[in-house]
């Protein structure tokens, strides 16, 4: 008689490759952060973002090669004209409004000064490159293209999207933004799943970060 396994058990015991990728990412972020402190100066955070993002980029490229058979279809299909792409982009609007209201409310309640990402860099291109472009590529390939895709092999797409979104949120090491980042991950994961392509979620990820950094 077959043994019943719940989703937690399946994710824990049958999604080994996804967890390997995830914990390597966490290690790279931690080690990269420690190394970057050696180059820290008062003028900006370029050393931090440069070392961490480049380390994550190299790590992601290695994993893309390792899981090429899974990633290749997501790269081969454009998916931009799929209805889910436009639905996802439209849903960015209320999500960004939620972001603005949620974080401003937290700042007021906790008396925390909001970060001005533009002040972290000496060049105006710094935040666009390190906070908008590179995360949109690296995090989508890593979390949606590999981790979520591996989860989808052992559980339903809905469970896979949620699990990958929680992991995505946790990897940002930001307790205050964690609930919101789960919602962002769910939207991006849904776009990847519905379109069968990695590009729609990359575009949405870039637009989300760009609007937050430049306009919020």
GUKE-518662 format. One line per 10 residues: number of its first residue (from 1); for each residue z, x, y of N, C-alpha, C, CB. Coordinates in Angstrom, 2 decimals, m for minus. Glycine has a CB too. Example, Ala and Ser with C-alpha at 12.3 -4.5 7.8 and 13.67 -1.06 7.14 Angstrom:
GUKE-518662
1> 7.80/13.19/m5.69/7.80/12.30/m4.50/7.80/13.20/m3.30/9.05/11.31/m4.47  7.08/12.85/m2.25/7.14/13.67/m1.06/7.87/12.90/0.03/5.72/14.08/m0.60
This chain:
GUKE-518662
1> 0.00/0.85/m1.19/0.00/0.00/0.00/0.00/0.89/1.25/1.23/m0.96/0.00  m0.96/0.67/2.20/m1.05/1.54/3.38/0.18/1.43/4.27/m2.29/1.21/4.18  0.56/2.55/4.86/1.71/2.58/5.76/1.28/2.26/7.18/2.40/3.96/5.70  2.00/1.35/7.81/1.67/0.97/9.18/2.14/2.06/10.14/2.32/m0.39/9.56  1.27/2.42/11.08/1.62/3.40/12.10/1.41/2.77/13.47/0.79/4.70/11.94  2.44/2.82/14.31/2.28/2.27/15.65/1.52/3.27/16.52/3.65/1.91/16.27  1.22/2.85/17.74/0.42/3.69/18.64/1.12/5.00/18.97/0.11/2.93/19.93  2.44/4.93/19.16/3.18/6.15/19.48/3.05/7.17/18.35/4.66/5.83/19.73  3.17/6.71/17.12/3.06/7.61/15.97/1.66/8.19/15.87/3.41/6.88/14.68  0.66/7.35/16.08/m0.72/7.84/16.02/m0.99/8.90/17.08/m1.70/6.68/16.20
11> m0.52/8.64/18.29/m0.73/9.61/19.36/0.02/10.91/19.11/m0.29/9.01/20.70  1.20/10.78/18.53/2.04/11.96/18.30/1.55/12.80/17.13/3.46/11.54/18.06  1.03/12.16/16.08/0.70/12.88/14.86/m0.79/13.12/14.64/1.24/12.13/13.70  m1.64/12.32/15.31/m3.07/12.42/15.02/m3.91/12.86/16.22/m3.57/11.11/14.53  m3.27/13.08/17.36/m4.00/13.49/18.55/m3.64/14.91/18.95/m3.72/12.54/19.71  m3.48/15.76/17.94/m3.08/17.15/18.18/m3.94/17.89/19.18/m3.10/17.88/16.91  m5.27/17.83/19.09/m6.11/18.56/20.04/m5.85/18.15/21.49/m7.58/18.33/19.72  m5.61/16.87/21.72/m5.35/16.40/23.08/m4.05/17.00/23.62/m5.27/14.86/23.13  m3.02/17.03/22.78/m1.74/17.59/23.24/m1.83/19.09/23.44/m0.64/17.27/22.24  m2.63/19.76/22.64/m2.82/21.20/22.84/m3.42/21.46/24.22/m3.73/21.80/21.75
21> m4.47/20.70/24.56/m5.10/20.84/25.87/m4.09/20.54/26.97/m6.32/19.90/25.99  m3.33/19.47/26.80/m2.39/19.06/27.83/m1.32/20.11/28.09/m1.74/17.75/27.44  m0.71/20.63/27.04/0.37/21.60/27.23/m0.15/22.95/27.70/1.15/21.77/25.93  m1.38/23.26/27.37/m1.99/24.48/27.94/m2.17/24.30/29.44/m3.35/24.80/27.26  m2.61/23.11/29.85/m2.74/22.82/31.28/m1.41/22.97/32.00/m3.30/21.41/31.49  m0.36/22.40/31.43/0.96/22.51/32.05/1.39/23.97/32.16/2.00/21.71/31.25  1.11/24.75/31.13/1.48/26.17/31.14/0.70/26.93/32.21/1.24/26.80/29.76  m0.59/26.62/32.32/m1.42/27.29/33.32/m0.94/26.96/34.73/m2.89/26.89/33.16  m0.58/25.69/34.97/m0.07/25.29/36.28/1.23/26.03/36.60/0.15/23.76/36.34  2.14/26.08/35.61/3.43/26.73/35.82/3.27/28.23/36.06/4.34/26.50/34.61
31> 2.48/28.88/35.22/2.29/30.33/35.36/1.53/30.65/36.64/1.53/30.89/34.14  0.49/29.85/36.92/m0.28/30.07/38.14/0.56/29.91/39.39/m1.45/29.13/38.20  1.47/28.94/39.35/2.36/28.72/40.50/3.29/29.91/40.71/3.17/27.43/40.30  3.84/30.42/39.62/4.74/31.57/39.72/4.02/32.80/40.27/5.37/31.89/38.36  2.81/33.02/39.77/2.03/34.17/40.24/1.68/34.03/41.71/0.76/34.34/39.40  1.32/32.80/42.11/0.89/32.58/43.48/2.00/32.85/44.49/0.38/31.17/43.65  3.25/32.70/44.06/4.35/32.96/44.98/4.37/34.43/45.43/5.67/32.60/44.31  3.78/35.30/44.65/3.71/36.71/45.02/2.80/36.91/46.23/3.22/37.54/43.85  1.90/35.95/46.45/0.95/36.07/47.54/1.23/35.09/48.65/m0.46/35.86/47.02  2.38/34.44/48.59/2.71/33.41/49.56/2.91/34.01/50.95/3.98/32.66/49.13
41> 2.37/33.32/51.95/2.63/33.73/53.32/2.85/32.47/54.16/1.45/34.59/53.90  3.25/32.67/55.38/3.59/31.53/56.22/2.36/30.87/56.83/4.51/31.97/57.31  1.20/31.48/56.67/0.01/30.96/57.31/m0.66/29.85/56.51/m0.97/32.07/57.54  m0.36/29.72/55.24/m1.01/28.66/54.47/m0.71/28.76/53.00/m2.50/28.71/54.68  m1.32/27.84/52.26/m1.08/27.78/50.82/m2.32/28.15/50.03/m0.61/26.39/50.43  m3.26/28.84/50.66/m4.47/29.22/49.95/m4.21/29.99/48.66/m5.34/30.05/50.83  m3.27/30.96/48.66/m3.02/31.69/47.41/m2.60/30.77/46.27/m1.95/32.74/47.62  m1.74/29.81/46.56/m1.28/28.88/45.54/m2.45/28.08/44.97/m0.23/27.93/46.11  m3.21/27.42/45.83/m4.31/26.59/45.37/m5.41/27.43/44.73/m4.88/25.78/46.53  m5.68/28.60/45.28/m6.73/29.45/44.74/m6.42/29.87/43.30/m6.91/30.69/45.61
51> m5.22/30.38/43.08/m4.86/30.87/41.75/m4.76/29.72/40.75/m3.54/31.62/41.81  m4.08/28.64/41.13/m3.89/27.53/40.20/m5.22/26.85/39.87/m2.92/26.51/40.78  m6.02/26.55/40.88/m7.28/25.83/40.64/m8.28/26.69/39.87/m7.90/25.39/41.95  m8.36/27.97/40.19/m9.28/28.85/39.45/m8.82/29.02/38.01/m9.39/30.22/40.14  m7.51/29.10/37.81/m6.98/29.21/36.44/m7.29/27.95/35.65/m5.47/29.45/36.47  m7.13/26.79/36.29/m7.44/25.53/35.62/m8.94/25.40/35.35/m6.95/24.35/36.45  m9.75/25.91/36.26/m11.21/25.85/36.07/m11.63/26.66/34.86/m11.93/26.35/37.33  m11.12/27.89/34.76/m11.45/28.74/33.61/m10.95/28.10/32.32/m10.83/30.16/33.78  m9.73/27.58/32.35/m9.16/26.92/31.17/m10.02/25.73/30.75/m7.72/26.46/31.45  m10.44/24.94/31.73/m11.25/23.77/31.43/m12.59/24.15/30.83/m11.47/22.94/32.69
61> m13.21/25.18/31.36/m14.50/25.64/30.81/m14.35/26.06/29.35/m15.05/26.81/31.64  m13.24/26.72/29.04/m12.99/27.12/27.66/m12.86/25.89/26.76/m11.72/27.99/27.56  m12.12/24.89/27.24/m11.95/23.67/26.44/m13.23/22.86/26.35/m10.85/22.81/27.04  m14.04/22.88/27.39/m15.33/22.18/27.34/m16.20/22.78/26.25/m16.05/22.26/28.71  m16.20/24.10/26.15/m16.96/24.77/25.08/m16.38/24.41/23.72/m16.94/26.31/25.28  m15.04/24.40/23.63/m14.38/24.09/22.37/m14.69/22.66/21.91/m12.86/24.27/22.51  m14.71/21.72/22.85/m14.95/20.31/22.52/m16.32/19.84/23.00/m13.85/19.42/23.13  m17.28/20.74/22.93/m18.60/20.45/23.48/m19.24/19.21/22.86/m19.51/21.64/23.27  m19.05/19.00/21.58/m19.67/17.84/20.93/m19.16/16.53/21.51/m19.41/17.89/19.43  m17.92/16.52/22.01/m17.36/15.32/22.63/m17.75/15.21/24.10/m15.84/15.31/22.49
71> m17.78/16.34/24.79/m18.04/16.35/26.22/m19.52/16.17/26.54/m17.54/17.64/26.84  m20.38/16.69/25.69/m21.82/16.68/25.97/m22.36/15.29/26.28/m22.57/17.26/24.79  m22.04/14.25/25.48/m22.56/12.91/25.82/m22.07/12.40/27.18/m22.17/11.91/24.75  m20.86/12.77/27.56/m20.31/12.34/28.84/m21.02/13.01/30.01/m18.82/12.62/28.90  m21.51/14.23/29.77/m22.24/14.96/30.80/m23.72/14.56/30.82/m22.11/16.47/30.58  m24.25/14.25/29.66/m25.68/13.92/29.55/m26.00/12.57/30.19/m26.11/13.91/28.08  m25.04/11.65/30.17/m25.27/10.32/30.72/m24.81/10.27/32.17/m24.54/9.24/29.88  m25.70/9.81/33.06/m25.36/9.80/34.49/m24.32/8.74/34.80/m26.62/9.56/35.33  m24.55/7.51/34.42/m23.57/6.45/34.58/m23.34/5.94/35.99/m22.32/6.90/34.05  m23.99/6.53/36.97/m23.74/6.17/38.37/m24.17/4.74/38.66/m24.46/7.13/39.30
81> m25.21/4.27/37.99/m25.74/2.93/38.29/m25.15/1.86/37.38/m27.24/2.94/38.16  m24.19/2.24/36.55/m23.51/1.26/35.70/m22.65/0.35/36.59/m22.63/1.96/34.62  m22.60/m0.96/36.32/m21.78/m1.87/37.14/m20.32/m1.43/37.27/m21.82/m3.25/36.55  m19.77/m0.82/36.20/m18.37/m0.39/36.24/m18.14/0.68/37.30/m17.94/0.14/34.86  m19.18/1.47/37.59/m19.05/2.48/38.63/m18.79/1.83/39.98/m20.31/3.35/38.70  m19.57/0.82/40.29/m19.43/0.15/41.59/m18.17/m0.69/41.66/m20.66/m0.71/41.87  m17.79/m1.27/40.54/m16.52/m2.00/40.50/m15.36/m1.04/40.74/m16.35/m2.73/39.14  m15.42/0.11/40.07/m14.37/1.11/40.23/m14.27/1.62/41.65/m14.60/2.26/39.29  m15.43/1.87/42.28/m15.43/2.35/43.67/m14.90/1.27/44.61/m16.84/2.76/44.09  m15.23/0.01/44.32/m14.71/m1.08/45.15/m13.19/m1.19/45.00/m15.38/m2.41/44.75
91> m12.69/m0.96/43.79/m11.24/m1.04/43.55/m10.48/0.11/44.20/m10.96/m1.06/42.06  m11.21/1.15/44.62/m10.56/2.25/45.35/m9.97/1.76/46.67/m11.57/3.38/45.60  m10.60/0.77/47.27/m10.15/0.29/48.58/m8.73/m0.27/48.51/m11.11/m0.79/49.11  m8.45/m1.26/47.65/m7.05/m1.74/47.58/m6.10/m0.67/47.05/m6.96/m2.97/46.69  m6.60/0.22/46.20/m5.75/1.28/45.67/m5.33/2.24/46.79/m6.47/2.05/44.56  m6.26/2.57/47.67/m5.94/3.45/48.79/m5.02/2.77/49.79/m7.23/3.90/49.48  m5.20/1.48/49.99/m4.29/0.74/50.86/m2.88/0.73/50.28/m4.79/m0.71/51.07  m2.80/0.57/48.95/m1.51/0.65/48.27/m0.90/2.03/48.45/m1.67/0.32/46.77  m1.71/3.05/48.31/m1.26/4.43/48.49/m0.66/4.61/49.88/m2.42/5.41/48.27  m1.38/4.14/50.88/m0.93/4.30/52.26/0.41/3.58/52.49/m1.99/3.77/53.24
101> 0.47/2.32/52.05/1.70/1.56/52.25/2.86/2.09/51.44/1.47/0.12/51.91  2.59/2.42/50.18/3.64/2.89/49.27/4.26/4.19/49.77/3.08/3.08/47.86  3.42/5.16/50.11/3.95/6.46/50.50/4.58/6.43/51.89/2.85/7.50/50.46  4.05/5.63/52.80/4.68/5.50/54.11/6.04/4.83/54.01/3.78/4.71/55.06  6.15/3.87/53.11/7.44/3.21/52.89/8.45/4.19/52.32/7.27/2.00/51.96  7.99/5.01/51.36/8.89/6.01/50.78/9.32/7.03/51.83/8.21/6.72/49.61  8.38/7.48/52.66/8.71/8.45/53.69/9.78/7.89/54.64/7.45/8.84/54.47  9.63/6.59/54.97/10.58/5.97/55.88/11.95/5.79/55.24/10.06/4.62/56.36  11.96/5.32/54.00/13.23/5.09/53.30/13.98/6.38/53.05/12.98/4.38/51.99  13.25/7.41/52.65/13.89/8.67/52.26/13.94/9.69/53.39/13.17/9.26/51.09
111> 13.40/9.30/54.55/13.39/10.20/55.72/12.74/11.53/55.40/14.81/10.43/56.23  11.57/11.45/54.77/10.83/12.65/54.40/9.60/12.75/55.29/10.42/12.62/52.90  9.33/13.94/55.76/8.13/14.15/56.57/6.90/14.18/55.67/8.23/15.46/57.39  5.87/13.49/56.10/4.63/13.45/55.34/3.92/14.79/55.43/3.72/12.32/55.84  3.26/15.18/54.32/2.54/16.44/54.31/1.22/16.31/55.06/2.28/16.90/52.87  0.93/17.32/55.85/m0.39/17.42/56.48/m1.15/18.52/55.75/m0.29/17.71/58.03  m2.03/18.11/54.83/m2.71/19.09/54.00/m3.58/20.05/54.81/m3.57/18.38/52.97  m4.04/19.61/55.96/m4.89/20.47/56.78/m4.12/21.70/57.27/m5.44/19.69/57.98  m2.79/21.57/57.39/m1.99/22.69/57.87/m1.78/23.75/56.79/m0.66/22.19/58.37  m2.06/23.41/55.54/m1.86/24.36/54.45/m2.93/25.44/54.42/m1.83/23.62/53.14
121> m4.03/25.21/55.11/m5.18/26.10/54.99/m5.61/26.61/56.37/m6.35/25.39/54.30  m6.12/27.82/56.38/m6.62/28.40/57.63/m8.02/27.91/57.94/m6.61/29.92/57.55  m8.72/27.39/56.91/m10.08/26.88/57.09/m10.10/25.39/56.79/m11.08/27.64/56.19  m10.94/24.65/57.51/m11.06/23.21/57.28/m11.69/22.90/55.93/m11.87/22.57/58.38  m12.38/23.90/55.36/m12.99/23.70/54.04/m11.99/23.87/52.91/m14.14/24.68/53.86  m10.84/24.47/53.20/m9.84/24.71/52.16/m9.41/23.44/51.45/m8.65/25.37/52.76  m8.91/22.43/52.18/m8.47/21.21/51.49/m9.60/20.47/50.79/m7.81/20.29/52.46  m10.81/20.52/51.34/m11.93/19.83/50.70/m12.27/20.49/49.37/m13.17/19.84/51.63  m12.25/21.81/49.35/m12.59/22.53/48.12/m11.48/22.44/47.09/m12.88/23.99/48.44  m10.24/22.74/47.51/m9.14/22.89/46.55/m8.40/21.59/46.22/m8.16/23.89/47.09
131> m8.52/20.58/47.08/m7.81/19.33/46.82/m8.77/18.19/46.48/m6.97/18.95/48.03  m10.02/18.33/46.88/m10.99/17.25/46.64/m12.02/17.60/45.56/m11.70/16.90/47.92  m12.75/18.68/45.75/m13.87/19.00/44.86/m13.40/19.51/43.51/m14.77/20.02/45.50  m12.59/20.58/43.51/m12.19/21.19/42.25/m11.35/20.28/41.36/m11.43/22.46/42.52  m10.35/19.56/41.90/m9.62/18.63/41.03/m10.50/17.53/40.46/m8.48/18.01/41.80  m11.46/17.05/41.25/m12.35/16.00/40.76/m13.14/16.47/39.55/m13.30/15.54/41.87  m13.51/17.73/39.54/m14.28/18.28/38.41/m13.35/18.64/37.26/m15.08/19.52/38.86  m12.35/19.46/37.56/m11.47/20.00/36.52/m10.63/18.91/35.86/m10.55/21.07/37.12  m9.99/18.07/36.65/m9.10/17.06/36.08/m9.86/15.97/35.34/m8.25/16.43/37.18  m11.06/15.64/35.80/m11.83/14.62/35.08/m12.34/15.15/33.75/m12.99/14.14/35.94
141> m12.82/16.37/33.73/m13.25/16.95/32.46/m12.07/17.09/31.51/m13.92/18.33/32.69  m10.93/17.54/32.06/m9.77/17.77/31.21/m9.09/16.50/30.74/m8.79/18.61/31.93  m8.75/15.62/31.67/m7.95/14.45/31.32/m8.78/13.29/30.80/m7.17/14.00/32.52  m9.91/13.01/31.43/m10.74/11.92/30.94/m11.73/12.39/29.88/m11.48/11.27/32.10  m12.37/13.54/30.11/m13.40/14.00/29.19/m12.88/14.52/27.87/m14.20/15.06/29.84  m11.69/15.10/27.88/m11.16/15.69/26.65/m9.92/14.95/26.16/m10.82/17.17/26.87  m8.86/14.91/26.96/m7.60/14.33/26.51/m7.76/12.85/26.19/m6.51/14.52/27.56  m8.25/12.06/27.15/m8.42/10.63/26.89/m9.40/10.39/25.74/m8.91/9.91/28.15  m10.45/11.19/25.69/m11.47/11.03/24.64/m10.86/11.29/23.27/m12.65/11.98/24.88  m9.97/12.26/23.17/m9.29/12.53/21.90/m8.33/11.39/21.56/m8.53/13.87/21.97
151> m7.66/10.85/22.55/m6.77/9.70/22.31/m7.57/8.51/21.77/m6.03/9.31/23.60  m8.77/8.31/22.32/m9.60/7.17/21.92/m9.99/7.23/20.44/m10.85/7.11/22.78  m9.89/8.40/19.85/m10.25/8.54/18.43/m9.15/8.01/17.51/m10.52/10.00/18.12  m7.93/7.87/18.03/m6.83/7.47/17.16/m6.17/6.16/17.57/m5.79/8.56/17.13  m6.40/5.71/18.82/m5.83/4.44/19.28/m6.90/3.67/20.03/m4.57/4.67/20.18  m6.59/2.45/20.43/m7.54/1.63/21.16/m7.81/2.24/22.54/m7.02/0.19/21.31  m8.97/1.93/23.13/m9.28/2.47/24.46/m8.22/2.17/25.50/m10.60/1.93/24.94  m7.65/0.96/25.48/m6.63/0.60/26.47/m5.40/1.49/26.35/m6.23/m0.86/26.31  m4.96/1.71/25.12/m3.80/2.57/24.90/m4.13/4.01/25.28/m3.32/2.50/23.43  m5.34/4.45/24.94/m5.76/5.81/25.25/m5.80/6.04/26.76/m7.14/6.10/24.64
161> m6.34/5.07/27.48/m6.42/5.18/28.94/m5.02/5.25/29.54/m7.19/3.98/29.54  m4.12/4.40/29.08/m2.76/4.40/29.62/m2.03/5.70/29.30/m1.96/3.20/29.07  m2.14/6.17/28.06/m1.46/7.40/27.66/m1.99/8.60/28.46/m1.64/7.66/26.15  m3.31/8.67/28.62/m3.89/9.77/29.39/m3.49/9.69/30.85/m5.42/9.77/29.26  m3.33/8.47/31.36/m2.94/8.28/32.76/m1.50/8.72/33.00/m3.12/6.83/33.17  m0.62/8.43/32.06/0.76/8.88/32.18/0.82/10.41/32.13/1.63/8.27/31.05  0.04/11.01/31.23/m0.01/12.47/31.14/m0.59/13.06/32.43/m0.86/12.91/29.93  m1.61/12.42/32.96/m2.23/12.85/34.22/m1.22/12.82/35.36/m3.44/11.94/34.56  m0.46/11.75/35.44/0.56/11.62/36.48/1.65/12.69/36.33/1.20/10.23/36.43  2.12/12.89/35.10/3.19/13.87/34.86/2.76/15.28/35.22/3.62/13.82/33.40
171> 1.47/15.58/35.03/0.97/16.93/35.29/0.97/17.28/36.78/m0.42/17.07/34.74  1.16/16.28/37.64/1.20/16.55/39.08/2.61/16.92/39.56/0.70/15.34/39.85  3.61/16.78/38.68/4.98/17.18/39.00/5.45/16.57/40.32/5.07/18.71/39.07  5.19/15.29/40.50/5.59/14.60/41.73/6.21/13.26/41.36/4.38/14.41/42.68  7.53/13.20/41.32/8.23/12.01/40.88/7.96/10.81/41.80/9.72/12.27/40.80  7.89/11.07/43.11/7.69/9.97/44.05/6.32/9.33/43.88/7.86/10.47/45.47  5.31/10.13/43.60/3.95/9.62/43.48/3.58/9.21/42.07/2.97/10.64/43.97  4.48/9.44/41.11/4.16/9.22/39.69/3.63/7.82/39.38/5.38/9.49/38.85  4.30/6.74/39.83/3.79/5.40/39.50/2.38/5.16/40.05/4.72/4.33/40.04  2.17/5.62/41.28/0.85/5.44/41.89/m0.21/6.24/41.16/0.88/5.85/43.37
181> 0.11/7.46/40.76/m0.86/8.31/40.06/m1.23/7.73/38.70/m0.30/9.72/39.90  m0.30/7.02/38.07/m0.64/6.34/36.81/m1.73/5.30/37.06/0.62/5.67/36.19  m1.61/4.55/38.16/m2.63/3.56/38.49/m3.97/4.22/38.78/m2.18/2.73/39.70  m3.94/5.33/39.49/m5.19/6.07/39.75/m5.82/6.52/38.44/m4.92/7.29/40.67  m5.00/7.06/37.55/m5.50/7.52/36.25/m6.10/6.38/35.44/m4.38/8.17/35.47  m5.48/5.20/35.50/m6.00/4.05/34.76/m7.38/3.66/35.28/m5.03/2.87/34.87  m7.54/3.64/36.60/m8.85/3.30/37.17/m9.90/4.32/36.77/m8.76/3.21/38.70  m9.58/5.60/36.88/m10.53/6.64/36.53/m10.85/6.62/35.03/m9.98/8.02/36.93  m9.81/6.40/34.22/m10.03/6.34/32.78/m10.88/5.15/32.38/m8.70/6.27/32.06  m10.67/4.02/33.04/m11.48/2.83/32.77/m12.93/3.07/33.12/m10.95/1.62/33.56
191> m13.18/3.75/34.23/m14.56/4.04/34.64/m15.25/4.94/33.62/m14.59/4.70/36.02  m14.52/5.95/33.13/m15.09/6.85/32.12/m15.42/6.09/30.85/m14.12/8.00/31.80  m14.49/5.23/30.42/m14.67/4.49/29.17/m15.83/3.50/29.27/m13.38/3.74/28.80  m15.89/2.75/30.36/m16.91/1.72/30.50/m18.31/2.30/30.70/m16.57/0.80/31.65  m18.41/3.40/31.42/m19.73/3.96/31.72/m20.20/4.95/30.66/m19.71/4.65/33.06  m19.27/5.50/29.88/m19.63/6.52/28.91/m20.08/7.81/29.56/m20.73/6.01/28.02  m19.68/7.99/30.82/m20.07/9.17/31.59/m18.86/9.70/32.35/m21.23/8.84/32.58  m18.87/10.98/32.65/m17.78/11.60/33.38/m18.03/11.59/34.89/m17.56/13.02/32.90  m19.27/11.37/35.30/m19.62/11.48/36.72/m19.02/10.38/37.59/m21.11/11.47/36.87  m19.00/9.10/37.16/m18.40/8.08/38.01/m16.94/8.35/38.35/m18.51/6.74/37.33
201> m16.16/8.77/37.38/m14.75/9.06/37.67/m14.61/10.30/38.54/m13.96/9.26/36.37  m15.52/11.26/38.40/m15.50/12.42/39.29/m15.75/12.01/40.74/m16.56/13.44/38.85  m16.75/11.15/40.95/m17.06/10.68/42.30/m15.86/9.91/42.88/m18.32/9.78/42.28  m15.29/9.01/42.09/m14.15/8.23/42.56/m12.95/9.12/42.86/m13.78/7.18/41.52  m12.72/10.12/42.01/m11.61/11.05/42.19/m11.79/11.83/43.49/m11.50/12.03/40.99  m13.01/12.30/43.72/m13.29/13.05/44.95/m13.07/12.18/46.18/m14.74/13.59/44.94  m13.63/10.97/46.17/m13.50/10.08/47.32/m12.04/9.73/47.59/m14.31/8.80/47.09  m11.29/9.47/46.52/m9.87/9.17/46.67/m9.14/10.30/47.36/m9.23/8.89/45.31  m9.29/11.52/46.85/m8.59/12.66/47.42/m9.07/12.97/48.84/m8.78/13.89/46.53  m10.36/12.83/49.06/m10.92/13.13/50.38/m10.34/12.19/51.44/m12.45/13.01/50.37
211> m10.30/10.90/51.12/m9.77/9.93/52.09/m8.28/10.17/52.33/m10.00/8.48/51.59  m7.54/10.48/51.27/m6.11/10.74/51.43/m5.87/11.97/52.29/m5.43/10.91/50.06  m6.62/13.04/52.02/m6.41/14.30/52.73/m6.90/14.24/54.18/m7.12/15.43/51.98  m8.07/13.68/54.39/m8.67/13.70/55.71/m8.17/12.58/56.62/m10.16/13.62/55.58  m7.95/11.40/56.07/m7.66/10.24/56.91/m6.22/9.75/56.84/m8.56/9.12/56.52  m5.49/10.13/55.81/m4.10/9.68/55.71/m3.14/10.74/56.23/m3.77/9.33/54.27
